[in-house]
Amino acid sequence: MTGLLAIDHGDGLITSSAHLARVLVRQGELVLRGQPVAITGYSGLDSLVTFPWGIPHIHFNVWLDGQPTDPFARSWVPGEETLWEG
């Protein structure tokens, strides 16, 4: 399987990675912390637009309760909370 991987972390948190060369887990599989889940790749529209100069990369996205979320929000800015603290 190639291209896209979405992981449901529970409590409304979902992450996804795109432009993958290979997904290493199967749908419904329990993923453990630190477990490799995919190999970076060069696929999708990016590969068409930047060929032959593009490089393997991953587009990483985070959703919380169905809303796009910045996991690295600046916690010192009012109204911004990072998912990785607290």
Backbone hydrogen bonds, N-H to C=O, Kabsch-Sander energy under -0.5 kcal/mol:
donor,donor_aa,acceptor,acceptor_aa,energy
3,G,20,L,-1.7
4,L,2,T,-1.1
5,L,17,S,-2.4
7,I,15,T,-3.3
9,H,7,I,-0.7
9,H,13,L,-2.8
10,G,13,L,-0.6
13,L,10,G,-1.9
14,I,12,G,-0.6
14,I,63,W,-2.6
15,T,7,I,-2.3
16,S,61,N,-2.4
17,S,5,L,-2.6
18,A,59,H,-1.9
19,H,3,G,-0.9
20,L,3,G,-1.9
21,A,39,I,-2.6
22,R,39,I,-1.4
23,V,1,M,-2.4
24,L,37,V,-2.9
25,V,37,V,-0.7
29,E,26,R,-2.2
35,Q,32,L,-2.2
39,I,22,R,-2.8
41,G,19,H,-1.1
41,G,57,H,-0.9
47,S,44,G,-0.8
48,L,44,G,-0.9
49,V,45,L,-2.5
50,T,46,D,-2.5
51,F,47,S,-0.6
53,W,50,T,-2.2
54,G,50,T,-0.9
57,H,41,G,-2.4
59,H,18,A,-1.4
60,F,58,I,-0.7
61,N,16,S,-2.6
63,W,14,I,-3.0
64,L,67,Q,-2.6
65,D,12,G,-2.5
66,G,12,G,-0.6
67,Q,64,L,-1.5
69,T,62,V,-2.8
73,A,70,D,-1.2
75,S,73,A,-0.9
77,V,74,R,-2.0
80,E,77,V,-2.2
81,E,79,G,-0.5
83,L,71,P,-0.7
84,W,71,P,-0.8
85,E,82,T,-0.7
